[in-house]
Amino acid sequence: MYHLLLVDDEENIRTFIKKYALFEGHTVTEASGGMEAVSLCRENQFDLVILDVMMEDLDGFSVCRKIREFSNVPIIMLTARGEEYDKIHGFEMGIDDYVVKPFSPKELMLRIDAVMKRVQAARAPLEKPKEVYVYEGLEIDFSGRIVSVDGERLSLSPKEYDLLFYMVRNRNLALPRETLICEVWGYDFFGGDRTLDTHIKLLRKSLGTYGSLIVTLRGVGYRFEGK
């Protein structure tokens, strides 16, 4: 499950929460004060922080502010006060959720799961691996739409990118002219073969020595030859 940092200067509250968190399968690290919490966050990777507002050495808002200087770890704030101002202030500082005391441990566990699902969903696109094709000095980053030759980034037109990407993804296959025009320009395109041939010519020029990877198949179309 998740590694939680539980921050509260009342030991009985920490014991109460920790009991249910462990039952749910979480790992719990405790901090009895704000400064200790900040230090632990600097030294460790936590999945989520449960943070009390009212503490003697450093209040929860100040702790959150310090943590946000170096970490985006999700934070659930615990407070005995339910005023709207406190909640708005907390959300503006980057707190992910608010639980007002007294609360049921089941509610807190459900809120932990809800916050983590939102965080994981937001991170998912960022964690998607890049799709990159490399052949000797030719590098094609499909995700970033970046083409480089011997370390130098090329400047291609949008259709040149689309044409090259389609051919590389279907490398070593004979690609009829009609297929290339339909896939790159669309089935209702009326430009004809001349437009395709012009873009192939420009691509070969831009790719330099790697332009020879685009092979003309007389009477058929083209093929990108690469590993």
N, C-alpha and C positions, 0 to 999 in steps of 0.2 A: 504494500500500500504506500503511504506517504510518510516522509520524515517531517515531523512537526516541531516547531519551536514554540513552547508554551511559556508566556511571559506574564507573571502576576506576582505581586509581593505578598500575597496571602497564600500560605502553604496549603491550607485546607481547600482553597479553590483549585490550586494546581493538582492536588491529589484527586479531587473529585473529577476533574476533566481527564486527567491522565488515565484513570481507571477505565473509563469508557473508550478512550482513544486506543488503548492497548487491546481492549476487547474487540474493537473493529479491525485490528491488525496493523495499526499505525505504529511507527517508532516515535518516541517522544523525548525531546531534550528540554530540560527546564531552565528557566532563568528567573531569579527572584527580584530583579531590578532592571531598569531601562538601560543603564550603561553596560551591564553584563550582556543584555540582549544584542546591543549594537556590536559588541566585541565578538559574540558568537556568530553573528551573521557575516562578519568580515572573514572569519576563519573557517566557516562551514557552508555547505550547500543545503539549504532546507527547501522542502517543497512548499511549505506554507507556515506563516507565523500567526499564532493566536496571541493577541496583544491587549492587555488591560489598559484602560485610560488612566485611572487614578493610581499612581505609584509615587512613593516619597522622593526617590532620587531624581527621577526624570519621568515626566508624564508621557502617556502613550502617543500624543500628537508629536512631541519632540523626538521620541524614539522613531516614529514613522518618518519624520523629516530627515533624520540622520541616515536611516536605512536606505531611503530613496536616493541618497546621494551616490550610492554605489550598487544598488540591487533593485530589481523589479520583482522580488519574491512576493507572492500573494499574501495579503495581510487581512485577517479578520479581527476587528476591534471589539473588545468586551467593555461595556460601560454600564454603570448603575443609573446613568442619566439618559432620558429618552428625548431630550429637546431636539427639535429639528435643526437648530443651528449646529449642534455638535456633529450630527450626521452629515450635513452639507460640508462642514469644515473638513471632516474626515475624508469624504469622497474627493474633495478638491485636492487633498494631499496625496491621493493615490491609494486609499484604503479600498479593498475589494468588497467587503461586506461588514455589516454591523450587527451585533447581537446584544440585546439589552438584558441586564440582570434584573430579576432571576430568570434563568432560562433552563430548558430541559436539555440534558446531554444528547438526547436523540436529535433535537433540533440543530445543535451545534455540529454533530456528525454529518447531518444532511447538508448543512450549509458548506461544510468543508468539501464534500463531494461535488456540490454544485459549482463552487468556485473553481475547483481543479478541472472540472469538465470544460468550463469556459476558457480557462487558461490553456489547456491542451488543444482545444479547438482553434484558438487564436495562433498558437505556435505551429500547428501542423503544416501550413503552407511554407513557413520558413524552414522547416526541417526537411522538406522534400528535396531529395538529392538532385543536383544539377545534371542535365542531360548534355554531355559533351562528346564530340567526335574528334579524334586526333589521328592524323596521318602524317608522320614525319613532322615537317614544320607547319603543317596546316592544322589549325584548331578552330572548331566550330562549337560555340556555346549556344545551343538551341534555346535554353531558358532565358538567357540574357540577350539573345539576338546579336551575338558578337562573333565576327569572323576575323581571325588573325593569320597572317602569313609571316613565318619567321619572327614572331613577336611583335609585328607591326599590325595594328588594327586597321581593317579596311572600312571604307565608307561606301556602302552599297545602297541602291534604291530599295524601297519596300518590296517590290516585285522580284528584284534580284535575290534578296534574302529568301523570300518564299520559294522561289524556283530552286535555289541551291539547297535549301533545307529539305525540300521534297525529294530531290534527286539523291541526296546523301542518305536520307532515311530509307530510300529504295535502291541503294547502291547495288551494282552488279546485276541489275535487272534491265531488260530492254524496255524503255519507256516510249511508247508511241507518241507522236506529236499531239494527237487528239487528247490523249490522257493528260499530258503535261498542261495543255491549254485549259482543259476542263478543271483540273485540280488546282492550278495556280491562279487562273484568271476567272474561272467560272464557266459553267456550261453555256451561258447565254452570251459569251464574249464573241464579238464579231471582228476582232483585229486580225485573225488568221495567222498563218505560219510565219509570216515576215516578222511580226512582233516577237514571237518565240525565238527565232533565229538571231534577232538583234540582241535580245537579252542574253542568249548563250554566248554570243561574241563578246559582250561587255563583261560577262562573268569570267570567261577565259582570260581576258586581258587583266582583270583585277587580281585573279588568282596567280598570275605569273607562271612560274614553272609548273604549278599544280593545275593550271588550266588544261593540261593534257589529260587529266583524269576524266574530263568530260569528252566522251567519244561519240562521234557522229555515226549513226547506223543508217546508211543510205536506204531510202525508201521506207524507213520505219520511224526513226526519231533519234533519241540519245540514250546514252548509258553513262552513269558515273562509276568509274572503276576504282575501287579502293577497298582496303581490308576492313 
